[in-house]
Amino acid sequence: MSESELKRVLHPYLRKETVKVALSVYLGAGWRRAVLGVTERRVLLVKSAYWSVRDKGLLWADPLDEVALGDRPRELHMQGMYTGNTYVRVRRADGSTFRLNPRTNFMGGGDGTRRSVDRLYASVEGRF
């Protein structure tokens, strides 16, 4: 999926904001999919259909300065090889935390996942 498709999913929830980063993410053990958007003011998470990118409703939107990412993303390796899964811990404004996997596609794509993680960490300054 392209970044324009991801931005289209976020568009109904924007308030005269520009999307800096739009990522497809898998939540928990990978059984739920969402679109994560970072604007100059907020971080938004929109529930998506699993096999395609479709808007299924806004899960949450928090001020950017109140959202923090875990110090380091955790890459999953099996038998010494990178699987393409990288887990990022996110702390929301209310103090709750959850884990997401910003994959570019369901199968493979390790380099795309690393680029997505780098873009996410560059756009959200807070760490915990």
C-alpha positions as CSV (number, residue, x, y, z in Angstrom):
1,M,0.0,0.0,0.0
2,S,1.2,3.5,-0.7
3,E,1.5,6.4,1.7
4,S,-1.2,8.2,-0.2
5,E,-3.6,5.4,0.7
6,L,-2.6,5.6,4.3
7,K,-3.1,9.4,4.4
8,R,-6.5,8.9,2.8
9,V,-7.6,6.8,5.8
10,L,-6.3,9.5,8.2
11,H,-7.9,12.4,6.3
12,P,-11.3,12.5,8.0
13,Y,-9.7,12.9,11.4
14,L,-7.4,15.8,10.6
15,R,-8.0,19.3,11.9
16,K,-6.2,21.5,9.3
17,E,-3.1,19.4,10.1
18,T,-0.5,18.0,7.7
19,V,0.5,14.3,8.1
20,K,4.3,14.0,8.6
21,V,4.2,10.2,8.8
22,A,1.6,7.6,7.9
23,L,2.3,4.0,8.7
24,S,0.5,0.7,8.5
25,V,1.0,-1.1,11.8
26,Y,0.0,-4.4,13.4
27,L,-1.1,-4.4,17.0
28,G,-0.5,-7.0,19.7
29,A,0.5,-10.3,18.3
30,G,-0.3,-9.1,14.7
31,W,-4.0,-10.0,14.6
32,R,-5.2,-6.4,14.3
33,R,-4.2,-3.8,11.8
34,A,-4.3,0.0,12.1
35,V,-3.0,3.1,10.5
36,L,-0.7,5.4,12.6
37,G,-0.4,9.0,11.7
38,V,1.8,11.7,13.1
39,T,1.0,15.3,12.4
40,E,2.7,18.5,13.7
41,R,0.3,18.4,16.7
42,R,-1.1,14.9,17.3
43,V,-0.6,11.2,17.0
44,L,-3.6,9.3,15.6
45,L,-4.4,5.6,15.4
46,V,-7.2,4.5,13.1
47,K,-8.5,1.0,13.1
48,S,-8.2,-0.7,9.6
49,A,-9.4,-3.7,7.9
50,Y,-6.9,-6.5,8.1
51,W,-6.2,-7.5,4.5
52,S,-6.7,-4.0,3.0
53,V,-6.4,-0.4,4.2
54,R,-9.9,0.8,5.1
55,D,-11.1,3.2,7.8
56,K,-12.9,1.3,10.6
57,G,-12.9,4.2,13.0
58,L,-10.6,6.4,15.1
59,L,-9.2,4.5,18.0
60,W,-7.5,7.5,19.6
61,A,-5.8,10.8,19.0
62,D,-3.3,12.3,21.5
63,P,-1.2,15.4,21.6
64,L,2.2,14.8,20.1
65,D,4.1,16.1,23.1
66,E,2.3,13.7,25.4
67,V,3.1,10.5,23.4
68,A,6.4,8.7,23.9
69,L,8.1,5.8,22.3
70,G,10.2,3.1,24.1
71,D,13.9,3.8,24.2
72,R,14.7,1.2,21.7
73,P,12.7,-0.8,19.1
74,R,13.0,-4.6,19.5
75,E,13.8,-6.6,16.4
76,L,12.7,-10.2,16.3
77,H,15.4,-12.6,15.1
78,M,15.0,-16.3,14.6
79,Q,18.0,-18.5,14.1
80,G,20.1,-15.3,13.8
81,M,18.1,-13.9,11.0
82,Y,15.9,-10.8,11.1
83,T,12.3,-11.7,10.6
84,G,11.1,-8.3,9.5
85,N,9.2,-7.8,12.8
86,T,10.2,-4.8,14.9
87,Y,8.2,-4.0,18.0
88,V,7.8,-0.5,19.3
89,R,6.4,0.4,22.7
90,V,4.1,3.4,22.8
91,R,3.0,5.4,25.9
92,R,-0.1,7.4,25.3
93,A,-1.2,10.7,27.0
94,D,-3.2,8.8,29.6
95,G,-0.2,6.7,30.7
96,S,-1.3,3.4,29.1
97,T,1.2,1.6,26.9
98,F,0.9,-0.8,24.0
99,R,3.1,-2.5,21.4
100,L,2.9,-2.1,17.7
101,N,4.8,-3.5,14.7
102,P,5.1,-0.9,11.9
103,R,5.4,-3.3,8.9
104,T,5.1,-2.3,5.3
105,N,3.5,-5.6,4.4
106,F,2.4,-8.8,6.0
107,M,5.1,-11.0,4.6
108,G,8.8,-10.1,4.5
109,G,9.9,-6.6,3.9
110,G,12.6,-6.2,6.7
111,D,14.2,-3.1,5.1
112,G,10.8,-1.5,4.8
113,T,10.0,-2.2,8.4
114,R,13.3,-0.6,9.5
115,R,12.6,2.5,7.4
116,S,9.2,2.8,9.0
117,V,10.6,2.5,12.5
118,D,13.2,5.1,11.7
119,R,10.6,7.5,10.4
120,L,8.4,7.0,13.4
121,Y,11.3,7.6,15.9
122,A,12.3,10.7,13.9
123,S,8.8,12.2,14.1
124,V,8.0,11.5,17.8
125,E,10.5,13.1,20.2
126,G,9.4,11.7,23.5
127,R,11.1,8.6,25.0
128,F,10.5,6.4,28.0
